[in-house]
Amino acid sequence: MTEAQDASSLVILMTLNFFLIAFLGGAVSITSPCTLPLLPPFIAYISAAAAKDFQQKRDRGFSRTMARAGLFMVGVLFIFATSANPTSSISLFVRDYKNILVIISGIFILGLGLMLIKKKDETSSTPGKSDLWLALPAGLAFGLISIACCLGRVISAILMTDSSANRNALIFVFVAGLGVVFLTAGVITYGLLKLLARSPNSWRIIRLVAGIIMIIVGLLVISGLWTEWIFDLQRYAAATKTLPIRLEEGLLEFFGAAN
């Protein structure tokens, strides 16, 4: 092989390494203080919506659950991806109006929880109005309250990449890794709900618990306690070197060596 071919092969290998690190960084980031708090309300929302499908004995319950999970995930990842690009107009808008957007998100989450609790029983097997449209704004709201605190150490390292094209591609791969974890959580949640739904009144309990979780999160966000809690989690994780922190540090070391 010529020197040019060797150099080309090395560049390709380094690029693949960068993409692999970005993908693993996205997957690992679900355990970090920045994004782990998103998982319980995500599971609560998916559970409440899926319980409604079980109650109405709808066909294609799995596809509807995955559609909700996908739209929720798109909302979260859209906020992550745009906020991670400091030159985008959306990123600048979010930065300038962050406090207002976080409060609006908290009010939306609170309203979603109240809706889940107060919704009337629906025993008809005839599908009613679809609530799929709520999944996307729910994802946007949770994405906003997450990035208001932090983005994570791996994606912060990606932002330091010199080439804007490489940076945008790595951000996309990073959010894809995070998205795979969300979808996997949706699949596992659906499987567990299918077992719980054998009990006649289980869906009522699921919806009630999900609504309470949403209400608590909404109140915490509106009061500002959510942000303080996330910052406390970050400080604790950094001080005690928790497993998520060690995993991120390992990826960052590899990223630095490859860079």
C-alpha positions as CSV (number, residue, x, y, z in Angstrom):
1,M,0.0,0.0,0.0
2,T,1.1,3.5,-0.8
3,E,1.5,6.3,1.8
4,A,-1.7,7.9,0.6
5,Q,-3.6,4.7,1.0
6,D,-2.2,4.2,4.5
7,A,-3.2,7.7,5.4
8,S,-6.7,7.3,3.9
9,S,-7.2,4.0,5.9
10,L,-6.0,5.7,9.1
11,V,-8.5,8.6,8.6
12,I,-11.3,6.1,8.0
13,L,-10.4,4.1,11.1
14,M,-10.2,7.2,13.3
15,T,-13.6,8.4,11.9
16,L,-15.2,5.1,12.7
17,N,-13.7,5.3,16.2
18,F,-15.1,8.7,16.7
19,F,-18.6,7.6,15.6
20,L,-18.4,4.5,17.9
21,I,-17.4,6.6,20.8
22,A,-20.2,9.1,20.1
23,F,-22.8,6.3,19.9
24,L,-21.6,4.6,23.1
25,G,-21.5,8.0,24.7
26,G,-25.1,8.6,23.9
27,A,-26.1,5.2,25.2
28,V,-24.0,5.6,28.4
29,S,-25.4,9.2,28.9
30,I,-28.8,7.7,30.0
31,T,-27.1,6.8,33.3
32,S,-25.6,10.3,33.8
33,P,-27.2,12.9,36.1
34,C,-28.1,15.0,33.0
35,T,-30.4,12.4,31.5
36,L,-31.2,9.6,34.0
37,P,-34.0,11.7,35.6
38,L,-35.8,11.6,32.2
39,L,-36.2,7.9,32.3
40,P,-38.9,7.5,35.1
41,P,-41.3,10.1,33.6
42,F,-40.7,8.7,30.1
43,I,-41.7,5.2,31.3
44,A,-44.6,6.7,33.3
45,Y,-46.0,8.4,30.2
46,I,-45.5,5.4,27.9
47,S,-47.1,3.1,30.6
48,A,-50.2,5.4,31.0
49,A,-50.8,5.6,27.2
50,A,-50.2,1.8,26.7
51,A,-52.6,1.0,29.6
52,K,-55.3,2.9,27.7
53,D,-54.7,0.7,24.7
54,F,-54.9,-2.4,26.8
55,Q,-58.1,-1.1,28.4
56,Q,-59.8,-0.5,25.1
57,K,-58.4,-3.8,23.8
58,R,-56.9,-2.1,20.7
59,D,-55.1,-4.1,18.1
60,R,-51.6,-2.8,17.2
61,G,-51.0,-1.8,20.8
62,F,-47.3,-2.5,20.4
63,S,-47.0,-0.3,17.3
64,R,-48.8,2.5,19.0
65,T,-46.6,2.3,22.1
66,M,-43.5,2.4,19.9
67,A,-44.9,5.3,18.0
68,R,-45.4,7.3,21.2
69,A,-41.9,6.3,22.4
70,G,-40.5,7.3,19.0
71,L,-42.2,10.7,19.0
72,F,-41.2,11.4,22.6
73,M,-37.7,10.4,21.7
74,V,-37.7,12.7,18.7
75,G,-38.7,15.6,20.9
76,V,-36.0,15.0,23.4
77,L,-33.3,14.4,20.9
78,F,-34.3,17.4,18.8
79,I,-33.7,19.6,21.8
80,F,-30.4,17.9,22.5
81,A,-29.2,18.0,19.0
82,T,-30.1,21.7,18.4
83,S,-28.9,22.8,21.8
84,A,-25.6,21.1,21.2
85,N,-25.0,23.2,18.1
86,P,-24.3,26.6,19.6
87,T,-24.6,28.4,16.2
88,S,-28.1,27.2,15.4
89,S,-31.0,29.8,15.8
90,I,-32.9,27.3,17.9
91,S,-30.0,27.0,20.3
92,L,-29.7,30.7,20.6
93,F,-33.4,31.1,21.2
94,V,-33.4,28.4,23.9
95,R,-30.4,30.0,25.6
96,D,-32.0,33.5,25.6
97,Y,-35.4,32.3,26.9
98,K,-34.3,29.2,28.9
99,N,-36.0,30.2,32.2
100,I,-39.3,30.9,30.5
101,L,-39.2,27.8,28.4
102,V,-38.4,25.6,31.4
103,I,-41.4,27.0,33.4
104,I,-43.7,26.5,30.3
105,S,-42.4,22.9,30.1
106,G,-43.1,22.4,33.8
107,I,-46.7,23.7,33.4
108,F,-47.2,21.4,30.4
109,I,-45.9,18.3,32.3
110,L,-48.1,19.2,35.3
111,G,-51.1,19.5,33.0
112,L,-50.3,16.2,31.4
113,G,-50.2,14.6,34.8
114,L,-53.6,16.1,35.8
115,M,-55.1,14.9,32.5
116,L,-53.9,11.3,33.2
117,I,-55.5,11.3,36.7
118,K,-58.8,13.0,35.7
119,K,-59.4,11.2,32.4
120,K,-62.7,9.4,32.5
121,D,-62.9,5.6,32.2
122,E,-63.0,4.4,28.6
123,T,-64.2,0.8,28.4
124,S,-65.3,0.9,24.8
125,S,-63.3,-1.1,22.4
126,T,-63.9,1.6,19.8
127,P,-60.8,3.8,19.6
128,G,-61.4,7.3,20.6
129,K,-59.3,10.3,19.8
130,S,-55.6,9.5,19.3
131,D,-53.3,11.0,21.9
132,L,-50.2,10.4,19.8
133,W,-49.9,14.1,19.2
134,L,-49.0,14.6,22.9
135,A,-45.9,12.5,22.7
136,L,-43.9,15.0,20.6
137,P,-44.5,18.1,22.8
138,A,-43.9,15.9,25.9
139,G,-40.5,15.0,24.5
140,L,-39.8,18.6,23.7
141,A,-40.7,19.6,27.3
142,F,-38.6,17.0,28.9
143,G,-35.7,17.7,26.6
144,L,-35.9,21.4,27.6
145,I,-35.8,20.7,31.4
146,S,-32.9,18.3,30.8
147,I,-30.6,20.6,28.8
148,A,-31.4,23.5,31.1
149,C,-29.2,21.7,33.6
150,C,-26.5,20.1,31.5
151,L,-25.8,18.2,28.2
152,G,-23.2,15.7,29.5
153,R,-19.5,15.3,29.4
154,V,-19.2,13.3,26.2
155,I,-21.3,15.6,24.1
156,S,-19.4,18.6,25.6
157,A,-16.2,17.0,24.3
158,I,-17.8,16.5,20.9
159,L,-18.5,20.2,20.8
160,M,-14.8,20.9,20.9
161,T,-14.3,19.0,17.6
162,D,-12.7,21.4,15.0
163,S,-14.7,20.5,11.9
164,S,-18.3,21.6,12.1
165,A,-19.3,18.9,9.6
166,N,-17.7,16.2,11.8
167,R,-19.2,17.8,14.9
168,N,-22.7,17.7,13.6
169,A,-22.3,14.1,12.4
170,L,-21.0,13.1,15.9
171,I,-23.9,14.9,17.6
172,F,-26.3,13.0,15.4
173,V,-24.7,9.7,16.2
174,F,-24.7,10.6,19.9
175,V,-28.4,11.3,20.0
176,A,-29.0,8.1,18.0
177,G,-27.2,6.1,20.8
178,L,-29.4,7.8,23.4
179,G,-32.5,7.2,21.2
180,V,-31.8,3.4,21.1
181,V,-31.8,3.3,24.9
182,F,-35.2,5.1,25.0
183,L,-36.7,2.8,22.4
184,T,-35.3,-0.3,24.3
185,A,-36.9,1.1,27.5
186,G,-40.2,1.4,25.6
187,V,-40.1,-2.2,24.4
188,I,-39.3,-3.5,28.0
189,T,-42.1,-1.3,29.4
190,Y,-44.6,-2.7,27.0
191,G,-43.6,-6.3,27.8
192,L,-44.0,-5.7,31.5
193,L,-47.4,-3.9,31.0
194,K,-48.7,-6.8,29.0
195,L,-48.2,-9.0,32.0
196,L,-49.7,-6.5,34.4
197,A,-52.7,-5.8,32.2
198,R,-54.1,-9.3,32.9
199,S,-55.4,-7.8,36.1
200,P,-58.8,-6.1,35.4
201,N,-58.1,-2.9,37.3
202,S,-54.3,-2.6,36.7
203,W,-54.6,0.0,34.0
204,R,-56.3,2.4,36.5
205,I,-53.5,2.0,39.0
206,I,-50.9,2.5,36.2
207,R,-52.5,5.7,35.0
208,L,-52.8,7.0,38.5
209,V,-49.2,6.4,39.4
210,A,-48.1,7.8,36.0
211,G,-50.2,11.0,36.6
212,I,-48.7,11.4,40.1
213,I,-45.2,11.1,38.7
214,M,-45.9,13.7,36.1
215,I,-47.5,16.1,38.6
216,I,-44.5,15.8,41.0
217,V,-42.0,16.5,38.1
218,G,-44.1,19.4,36.9
219,L,-44.2,21.0,40.3
220,L,-40.5,20.4,40.9
221,V,-39.7,22.1,37.5
222,I,-41.9,25.1,38.1
223,S,-40.5,25.7,41.6
224,G,-36.9,25.4,40.4
225,L,-36.2,22.4,42.7
226,W,-35.7,20.1,39.7
227,T,-32.7,22.1,38.5
228,E,-31.2,22.2,42.0
229,W,-31.7,18.5,42.3
230,I,-29.9,17.8,39.0
231,F,-27.0,20.0,40.0
232,D,-26.8,18.2,43.4
233,L,-26.8,14.8,41.5
234,Q,-24.0,16.1,39.3
235,R,-21.9,17.3,42.2
236,Y,-22.4,13.9,44.0
237,A,-21.5,11.9,40.9
238,A,-18.4,13.9,40.3
239,A,-17.3,13.8,43.9
240,T,-17.9,10.0,44.4
241,K,-16.8,8.9,40.9
242,T,-19.9,6.9,40.3
243,L,-20.0,4.2,37.6
244,P,-21.6,6.5,35.0
245,I,-18.8,9.1,35.6
246,R,-16.1,6.4,35.2
247,L,-17.7,5.2,32.0
248,E,-17.8,8.7,30.6
249,E,-14.2,9.3,31.6
250,G,-13.1,6.1,29.9
251,L,-14.9,7.2,26.7
252,L,-13.4,10.6,26.9
253,E,-9.9,9.2,27.4
254,F,-10.4,7.0,24.3
255,F,-11.7,10.0,22.4
256,G,-8.7,12.1,23.4
257,A,-6.3,9.3,22.4
258,A,-8.0,8.9,19.0
259,N,-8.1,12.6,18.5
